[in-house]
Amino acid sequence: KLIISAEVALESLYTEGLLNFEFRRCLSRLKEMQSHDYLATEHLP
């Protein structure tokens, strides 16, 4: 597992620009990966 921290909330990392749609999609995945259920699930290396 990879653990990354930032000084700001995820939503503040990229607030506007050409890749806003892509970032919002990535943000959704990152939030999912922070969930207890996801972290408790065994994943393939």
Protein Blocks (a to p, Z undefined) as FASTA:
>chain_A
ZZdddfbdfklmpmbdjklmmmmmmmmmmmmmmpmklmmpccdZZ
